[in-house]
Structure formats: structure tokens, C-alpha cells
Amino acid sequence: YSDFVVYTFWFMVFVLFWTSEFIVAMGQITLSICFSKWYFTIEKNLSSHVSVLGTTCVTFCKHFGTAAFGSLLIATIQWVRAILLWFQKKLKQTGMDNAITKAFMCCCQCCLYCLERFMKFVSKNAYVQTAIFGYSFCKAAQESFFLILRNAARTAAVGLVSELSMIFCKLFVMAGTSVGSYVALHEIYGNELFSITAVTGFITVIAWFVADMFVEVLGIAVVTILQCFLADEEMFPDGSYYVPKELDDFLEQLDAYDEY
């Protein structure tokens, strides 16, 4: 291939990474605005003015650049990882992949993977601050980082509980889908399929990814409501009208457990 084709290919790979991360960022900001609006409404049952369509318009009009910049950082890291993988494959083809080279490339990939995970964590929490206060990406990332740092114990406890809940939810959906699909295939197409187990396994994998997409909405809700509560607590230390009673009682139990 010519140099132009190679350069164009890597440019399109970068565009693919950036576009996919940008779509994720816009979705996260949109959901965060919905949940933060609900939280900062005194009468929770009357918050019918919150709509996904309206918050999507707000996201496109006011937070387009924040999503673009945050997704650009993550896409750049993914692009560098892809280049390293290509370079590692070329080294293997030329027979230059000795033990030192393999160790060095593995270390680079590991560091870049950790950096990507960290940036996704920072971006996700920064988008929540953007949804609440309207900050730019850098300001939102700074504020969210120090907000989590000031409330590290409660953030870790809620994060652990929510993560375990989402994992069990995905496993439940995957197990239910696999059992249901196996029974349905056996009853309807039992004599026509060569291997029901293989088809069921394929359906189970799809069910895991579908469940992961839907459960991610719950994850955004947990992160947003928690940051809303922490910011609300700092803004109104003498008590707030916004905090839901169930969340307040739950965090009081966590604080009492930490004292012991």
C-alpha cells in the first residue's frame, strides 16, 4: 500500500475511536443532566419536566465541546494502543520480538490500558460535574476529583455496592436469557439444529452485552446521584431539601459503620 493509504487508514481508525467515545460522552452527559435535574427538585414526584429529548438538546447546545474534548483524550490513548499493537505485530513478522522487546511492549500496553481506564473514570465523573454546574471539562475534572477525594470512604462504599449490584444484574439477565433460549430452541428447533448449546452460547454472549448497555444507565444514575448528594451536602451543611430520605438514611448507616 502507498503511504497515503496507510496514513488515511490510521486517520480513519482515529476517527472511529473518537466518534464512538463522543457518542458515549454525549449519552453520559444527557443522562447526568436528567438525574441531576431530578435530584435538585424538591417534589420528586412532580419532576415531569425532565425529559431525555430536552436534555439532549441542552447537551448539544451547551456541552458539545466538553464531550468532544473528553472523548478526544480517550480516543488518543486508544489510537496509540492500536499503533503499538500494529508495531508489535510487525516486530513479530520480522523476527525481532525477543524477550526484552516483548516485555517492553507489554509494559507499554499495560500502562496505556491503565491510563485509558483512569481517563474514562475521570471523564465520567467530570461529565457529572458538567451536568450539575455547567463547568468545562478541565474544571469539571478537577472539581469531581477533589469532591471524591474529600469523600473517599463513602464514594468507595457506594461504588462497591453499586458495582456488585450491576454485576449480579448482568449475570441474572445472562442466565435467564440462556436458560430461556435453550428451552425454546429445544422445544421448537430441537430436531433441526445440530448443536443447541452453540446457539445458546452465542445468545448468551449477546445477552451479556445488551445487559451491559442497559445497566450502564444505572451506573450513571448512581454516580450522578452520589455526586449531587455530596455537592448538596457541601453547599447546604445545615440540611437540604433536595436529598431523598432513603439516600440520607443509607449514607448515615455507612458513616456509623465507619465510626466503629
N, C-alpha and C positions, 0 to 999 in steps of 0.2 A: 504494500500500500504506500501511497505517496504521503509526504509529510502533512499535506493539507487534510487528507482523510483522517490521519491519526489525530491531529490537533482537533479536528471537528468532532471526532468520536469522544475524546476526553471532555470537550466542551459540552456535548450533549449529555454525557454522564453527570457532569456537574449540574446542568440544568435539571436533570431528573431528580437528583438529590435535593436540590434547592426547592423545586416545585412540591415534592412530596412533603418536605418538612414545613414549607409555608402553609400548605393545606392543613396540616396538623396544628400549627400555631394559630391559624385563624379559628379553627374549631375550639381550641382550648380557651382562647380569649373570649369567644362568643359564649361558651358555657360558663366561664367565670363571671362574666357580666350578669348573666341570668341569675346565678346563685347568689352573687353579692347584692343584687337588687332585692332578691327575696329576703336576704338576711337583714338588710337595713330598711325593712318595712315593719312598722310596729305591729300592725294587724296582719299576721302571716296569711290568714285565710282570705283576706281581701286583696292580695297581691296579684290580681288578674291582669294588671297592666304589663307584666313581664312576659315577653314573647321572644321566641327564637328569631323570628323574622326581623323584629325591631332591633334586637341586639346585634344581629348580623349586619344590618345597615350601619349601626354605630361603629362596629368593628372596622368595616371597610372605609368609613369616612374619617375616623379619628385614630385608629390604631393599626393602619395598614403598614406604616413604616416600622413600627415596633415588631410586628410579626415577621416582616421581611428581614430585618436585621438579626433577630434571634435565630431564624431559620438559616440565614446565611452562615452564621458561625458554626452551626451543627453540620450543615452541608459541606462546608470547607473541610472539616475534620473527616467526614465520611469519604470525601473525594481523595484526600491524602491517603487514607487507608486503602482505597481501591488502587491507587498508583503503587503503593508499596506491595500489594498482592501481585500486581502485574509484574513489578520489578523482581519479586521473589520467584515468580514462575519463569521469567527469563533467565535468572541465575541457575535455576534447576535444569533448564533446557541446555544451557551451555556447560553444565558440569562444574560450575564454580560455587555450588552451595555446600561448602564444608561446614563443620560443626560450629565454628565461630560465626560464620555468616548466618546460619540458621538461628543460633542463639540471639544474635543481634536483631534480626528481623522479628523474631518472636517477642523480644523485649519492646521493640518499637510498636508492634501491633497491640501488645498488652497495654502500653502507656496510652496509645491513641484511643483504645476502647474505653479505658477508664476515664479519659478526658471527655469522650463523647457522652458517656453516662452522666458525668458531672455536669456538663453543659445542658443536657436535657433536664436534669433536676433543677438547675439554676433557672433555665428558661421557663419551665413550667411554673415555678413559684414567682418569677418576675411577671409573667402574664397575669397572675392573680393580682399582684400589686397594681399593675396597669389597669385592670378591670375595676379595682376599688377606688384608686386615687387618680388615675389617668396619667401616671408617670411614663416617661420614656423608658426604653429598655434598660439602659445602664443605671439610671436612678432606681428603677423598679427592682433590678437585680440586687443592688446594694441594700435597699430597704428590706427586701424579703430575706436576704442573707442574715442581716443583723436581728431582724424580728425572730427568725427561727433560732438564732444563737442565744438570744435572751430568754427563750422559752424552749430550750433544748429537750428537757425532760418530758414535758407534755407533748411536744411535737413527735418525739421518738415513740412515746407510748401510743398515741393515736395513729401514727404511721404504721406501727407494728400490727395493731388490731385491724386496721383497715386493709393492710396488705394480706394478712391471713384470711380475712373475710372474703376478699376478692379472689384469692386462690381457691378457696373452698367452693365459691360460687361457680368459678370456671370448671372445676373438677366435677361438680354436680351436673352442670349442663352437659359436659362432655360425656359423663357416664350415662345420663338419661337418654341422650341422643344415640349413643352407641347401642344401648340395650334395645331401645325402641326400633332403631333401624334394623338391627339383627332380627328381631322378631318379625317385623314387617316384611323384610326380604325373604325370610324363611317361609312365611305363610303365602306370600304372593308369587315370588320368583324362585322358590326352592328347587324346582326341577330344571330351571333354565340357566341358572348361574353355576359356573364351575367352582367358584370359591366365594361363599358369602362372607367369610372372615376378611378377605382382602378388601371387598367393597365396604364392609363395616369399618375397617381401619381407616380407609380414605374419608368416609363420612365423619369419623371421629376427629380426624385432623382438621377438617373444615370447621366442625363444631367448636373446636378449641379457639381458632382464630376469630370466628364470629362472636363467640362469648367474650373474647378478649377486647374486641372493639366496643361492645356494649358495656362491659364492666369498667372500661376506661372512663366512661361518663361518670360512674360512681366515684372513681378515683379523683377526678377533677372536682366533684362536689365536696368530697372530704377535705381536700387541700384548701379549697376556696372558703368553705365554712369555718375551718380552723383558723385560717389567717384573718378572716373577718372578725372572729371572736377575739383573737389576740390583739388586733388593732383596736377593736372596740373597747377592750379592757384597758388599753393604754390611754385611749382618748377620754374615757369616762371611768376613772378609777373608783369613783364613789358608787358606781352602779349604772347599768344601762338598760334602756327599754327594749333594746333590739335582741339581746341574747335569748335564744329559746331555752325554756326551763330544763328540757331534757339534756341539752348540751352542758348547761351550767352545772347540773347535778352530777353528770358523768365526770367532768373535769375536777369538780370538788372531791370526788372519790379518789381520783388519781393523785391529787395533791395530798389528801390524807394518807394514802398508801405510801407516798414518797417520804412523808414525815416519819413513818415507822421504819 
